[in-house]
Amino acid sequence: MFAYCSQQRAPESTTEQGSGSDSMQTTKHEGETPPPAPSTSPATEQDQSAYTKQRFDDPTLIQHPGYSIKWDSQRRVPAWSSYRITRKQLNNKHVKRTNEFMKDPLVADSPNPWDYKRTGYDRGHMAPAGSLAYSYDTMRASFYMTNMAPQKPELNREIWNSLEQKVRNWARYQEELWVVTGTYGLMAYLPSGVGVPQAFFKAVYRLPDESHEGYAIGFYLPAEGPYQKLQVYAMSIDQLEALVSIDLFSELPDEIEDRIEAVQAPWAI
């Protein structure tokens, strides 16, 4: 199971259209009626407080082909998704995108494919379809709604998509990467009850080999723009952990974790 985060870190003092992220394409299921066109409602102070205190209380860790998620049933989005990406996977003949958004059969409160309809938000992949295109099963599983979070089109289709493509390009040269992508905070609720995160993050770890000892890089992007160049949002894993209060890559030996998280990887961004 690709689980590279511990449940909770001690809080700090302060608080292509994409190949991996997708715009709204509704799928109507026989006998099911989508809800009326909604508008976004702000999260209350009470919602924010509850989320801050209970965010990682008894979440569900779910394994799907090619990736794992930590499900946040309060916000009904993944707290994080983790997956492994290799040069060999990317060099395989890619299967065709399914674009078949589905309820997750393993999660009772999984959102429906139409829950974002006419909200102004895309269904943004956390584990990208473009990184899971090496088999039909992994591609299909990437479209479970538990792998989605609401993202504005200017995030989902532009800078977020660019980041996903950049990670795939790194993997083509770096042999194997571990990736954790997640959501942070609560900015609003859609009428369907899906929470809109206030930010998104991505952490990438290159495993060591005979030529180097391994290194990592993090990214933290606010949910709303305008956005600057991707470099502006890059940071070390230690800096990212301080922002999102999660212990990333926690299954690594402490001496390796401490070293790779202290310094930002020297990749071209």
C-alpha positions in Angstrom: 0.0 0.0 0.0 1.4 3.4 -1.0 1.0 5.2 2.3 3.8 7.7 3.0 2.3 9.9 5.7 1.6 9.4 9.3 -1.8 10.3 10.6 -1.1 13.6 12.2 1.9 15.8 12.8 2.0 18.2 15.8 0.5 21.5 14.7 2.7 24.4 14.1 2.2 27.8 15.7 0.6 29.2 12.6 -1.8 28.0 11.0 -3.1 18.9 -21.2 -7.0 20.3 -20.2 -5.1 18.4 -17.6 -3.9 14.9 -18.1 -4.2 14.3 -14.4 -6.9 16.8 -13.5 -10.3 17.0 -15.1 -13.0 19.5 -15.9 -16.7 18.7 -15.3 -18.1 16.0 -17.5 -21.4 14.7 -16.0 -22.4 11.1 -16.2 -26.1 10.4 -15.5 -26.9 7.1 -14.0 -30.1 5.2 -14.8 -32.7 5.9 -12.2 -30.8 8.6 -10.5 -31.6 12.3 -10.6 -28.9 14.9 -10.2 -29.6 17.7 -7.7 -30.7 21.2 -9.0 -28.0 23.7 -10.1 -26.2 24.8 -6.9 -24.1 27.7 -5.6 -21.3 27.6 -3.2 -22.0 28.4 0.5 -19.2 29.6 2.8 -18.0 27.4 5.6 -18.9 28.7 9.0 -16.5 29.4 11.9 -17.8 26.3 13.6 -17.1 24.2 10.5 -13.5 25.6 10.4 -12.9 24.9 14.1 -14.2 21.4 13.9 -12.1 20.7 10.9 -9.0 22.0 12.5 -9.5 19.8 15.6 -10.8 16.6 14.0 -9.3 16.6 10.5 -7.4 13.3 10.9 -9.7 11.7 13.6 -10.2 8.1 12.4 -9.9 8.7 8.7 -10.2 5.8 6.2 -7.1 4.5 4.3 -8.2 3.0 1.0 -6.2 1.1 -1.5 -7.0 1.3 -5.2 -5.1 0.0 -8.2 -2.0 2.2 -8.4 -2.6 4.6 -5.5 -4.0 5.0 -2.0 -6.1 7.7 -0.4 -6.7 8.9 3.1 -10.4 9.7 3.0 -11.7 12.7 5.0 -15.4 12.0 5.6 -16.0 15.5 7.0 -15.0 17.4 3.9 -15.7 14.4 1.5 -12.4 14.9 -0.3 -9.2 13.0 0.1 -6.9 14.3 2.9 -4.1 12.9 0.7 -3.4 10.5 -2.1 -0.1 8.7 -2.6 1.3 6.8 -5.5 4.5 5.5 -7.0 5.6 6.6 -10.5 8.4 4.9 -12.5 10.2 5.4 -15.8 9.0 1.9 -16.8 5.3 2.8 -16.2 5.6 6.0 -18.3 7.4 4.1 -21.1 4.6 1.5 -21.3 1.9 2.0 -24.0 -0.7 4.2 -22.4 -4.3 3.2 -22.2 -7.0 5.6 -23.4 -8.6 7.9 -20.8 -11.9 6.5 -19.6 -13.3 9.9 -18.4 -15.8 7.8 -16.5 -16.2 9.5 -13.1 -17.7 7.1 -10.6 -18.7 6.7 -7.0 -16.2 4.8 -5.0 -17.7 1.4 -4.1 -15.4 1.2 -1.0 -16.6 4.5 0.5 -20.1 4.8 1.8 -20.2 8.6 1.6 -18.4 8.9 -1.7 -19.5 11.9 -3.8 -21.5 11.4 -6.9 -20.1 12.4 -10.4 -22.6 15.2 -10.7 -22.0 16.8 -7.2 -19.8 19.6 -8.7 -22.2 20.4 -11.5 -22.7 24.1 -12.2 -20.6 25.1 -9.2 -17.7 26.7 -11.1 -15.4 23.9 -9.9 -13.7 21.2 -11.8 -13.3 17.6 -10.5 -9.5 17.8 -9.9 -7.6 14.5 -9.6 -5.3 14.1 -6.7 -3.6 10.9 -8.1 -3.4 12.0 -11.8 -5.0 10.0 -14.5 -1.9 10.8 -16.7 0.4 9.1 -14.1 -1.8 6.0 -13.9 -2.2 5.4 -17.6 0.0 2.3 -17.7 -3.0 -0.1 -17.2 -6.7 -0.1 -17.7 -7.4 -0.9 -14.0 -5.2 2.0 -12.8 -6.7 4.4 -15.3 -10.2 3.5 -14.4 -9.6 3.6 -10.7 -8.2 7.2 -11.0 -11.7 8.4 -11.8 -13.3 7.4 -8.5 -14.8 10.5 -7.0 -12.9 9.9 -3.7 -9.8 10.8 -5.8 -11.2 14.2 -6.6 -11.4 17.6 -5.0 -13.0 20.9 -6.1 -10.5 23.0 -8.1 -11.1 26.2 -10.0 -10.4 25.8 -13.7 -7.5 28.3 -13.6 -5.8 26.0 -11.1 -6.9 22.6 -12.4 -6.3 23.1 -16.1 -3.2 25.4 -15.9 -0.6 25.4 -13.1 -1.8 22.2 -11.4 -1.7 20.4 -14.7 1.7 21.8 -15.4 2.9 20.5 -12.0 1.6 17.0 -12.8 3.3 17.0 -16.1 6.6 18.2 -14.5 6.5 15.3 -12.0 6.0 12.8 -14.9 9.0 14.4 -16.7 11.1 14.1 -13.6 10.2 10.4 -13.3 11.3 9.7 -16.9 14.8 10.9 -15.8 14.9 9.8 -12.2 13.8 6.1 -12.5 11.3 6.1 -9.6 9.5 8.7 -7.5 7.1 8.6 -4.6 4.4 11.2 -4.7 1.9 12.5 -2.1 -0.8 14.9 -3.2 -3.3 16.4 -0.8 -5.8 19.0 0.3 -5.6 21.5 3.1 -8.1 23.5 5.0 -11.8 24.3 4.4 -12.8 27.3 2.4 -16.4 26.5 1.5 -19.0 23.7 1.0 -20.7 22.9 -2.2 -24.5 22.3 -1.8 -23.8 18.6 -2.2 -21.8 18.6 1.0 -18.3 18.4 -0.7 -15.8 20.7 1.0 -13.7 23.1 -1.0 -10.1 23.1 0.3 -8.3 26.3 0.8 -5.0 24.9 -0.6 -3.5 21.9 -2.4 0.0 20.4 -1.9 2.3 17.9 -3.6 5.4 16.2 -2.2 7.8 14.3 -4.4 10.6 12.0 -3.2 13.3 10.6 -5.5 14.6 7.3 -4.1 18.4 6.9 -3.7 20.6 5.0 -6.1 24.3 4.5 -6.7 24.6 8.1 -7.9 22.9 10.0 -5.1 21.3 9.7 -1.7 17.8 10.7 -2.6 16.1 14.1 -2.3 12.6 15.6 -2.2 10.6 18.7 -3.0 7.2 20.1 -1.9 4.6 22.5 -3.5 1.8 24.4 -1.8 -0.8 26.1 -4.0 -3.7 28.2 -2.7 -7.1 27.2 -4.1 -7.6 30.6 -5.6 -5.4 32.7 -7.9 -4.0 34.7 -9.6 -1.1 32.4 -9.8 2.6 33.1 -10.3 5.3 30.9 -11.8 5.4 27.4 -10.4 8.8 28.1 -8.7 7.1 30.5 -6.3 5.2 27.6 -4.7 8.2 25.2 -4.4 9.8 24.5 -1.0 11.4 21.9 1.2 9.4 19.1 2.7 10.0 20.5 6.2 8.5 23.8 5.1 5.5 22.0 3.5 4.9 20.0 6.7 4.8 23.1 8.7 2.1 24.5 6.5 -0.1 21.3 6.3 0.6 19.7 9.7 1.3 16.2 8.2 4.3 14.1 8.7 5.2 13.2 5.1 7.3 10.2 4.1 7.1 9.0 7.7 7.9 5.4 6.8 11.4 6.3 5.8 14.2 5.7 8.4 14.5 8.9 10.5 18.0 9.7 9.3 16.9 9.6 5.7 13.7 11.4 6.3 15.4 14.2 8.2 18.0 14.7 5.5 15.8 14.7 2.4 13.1 16.9 4.1 15.5 19.7 5.1 16.7 20.7 1.7 14.6 21.4 -1.5 15.6 19.0 -4.4 17.8 20.7 -7.1 15.4 20.0 -9.9 14.7 22.5 -12.7 11.2 23.8 -12.2 
